[in-house]
Amino acid sequence: MFKASGRKKHLLISLGVCISLLLMLGACAACCVNTCLGELPDETEQQRFALLPNYSEGKFINREQAGRPSIKAASSAGFFRFLFRSKNLPDSELPRVPLTRDSFPVKPEAFAVYWLGHSSLIFELSSVRFMTDPVFGNAAPLPGIVERYCESPLSREELPKLDFILISHDHYDHLEYATIRALRKEGMHFITPLGVGARLRGWGIAPERIHELNWGESIHFAGLEITALCARHFSGRSMSDRNRTLWAAFLIEGGGKRIFFGADGGYGKHFREIGDLYGPIDLVCLEIDAWNERWPNNHLFPDETIRAFHDLKGKTFLPIHWGVFDLAMHPWNESIKKVTEKARDAGIRILTPKMGEKILPEVL
């Protein structure tokens, strides 16, 4: 009787310990997620946004509607598929050129680009060096979710001296908490769409180092002119903050050259309008991955990528937003194969560098 009571007591204690540990882990996870979410624009900012044509009822809006995922196409496991290894991943690591800060010239080139994977690029233009959407880890607030299948050729600790960083929008595969925190004491300047500055301020970036733009607005910085442009996408880092911050593409001009950084976004009439206003564009960086009928107007399908390039009056095409994360329902290399074939059939000059490889767009 005594032994039975002792075992029961031991089991109850063990169960209590397990429950306590689970609660602690849950609390830690919740705290981590909350920290990675970042802040949202305050009431004063929202009142200012309310006067804008692309803001309505507390949210930013697209010029052309971008549809939500359809029920008809929801035959997959949805979000839960990110918790398991996908059959669409490559069998081995993709080739890449390892980089350190010593890999970059002391004085930036007149025109060069290093693709680090997905939408993370380091550009050198008119002797100015800047980066776009720096993400070196996974694309979610917790480890084990939306993990990379290919390591970055450059670690955030080895980043070279940058004049500024462009952030296209606040999705996890474009805005990484750990990287922003690592740069908060570096004196780095950030150029972002409206509202994204609130995320950065919440993570310790000084307000005077944040420059927020609406579509069509420009800033002269470090000798370059940077213009935020219309994109057809959405924003948000949780189920409750969709479109509370803006998303954008960017045009960067300097030294007589123009770069279009498209980041994320579906096809629309805005591409032709941008091309008519700013074309020809020397280097066009367009997304090619994560297209799916579940979100038909939020990403470019292969045919649409080619149409967008022509609309933009591009000279050279660099595919981005691929090679790192499994975000859609197609094999990892399907996008690059289709787009490369279509680009060559259309007579488009396309660059397909290894991650980390230095590219001189006008020399190749």
Summary of the structure (lengths in Angstrom):
residues: 364
radius of gyration: 22.1
end to end distance: 84.6
largest distance: 89.6
contacts: 1148
relative contact order: 0.15
helix: 28%
strand: 20%
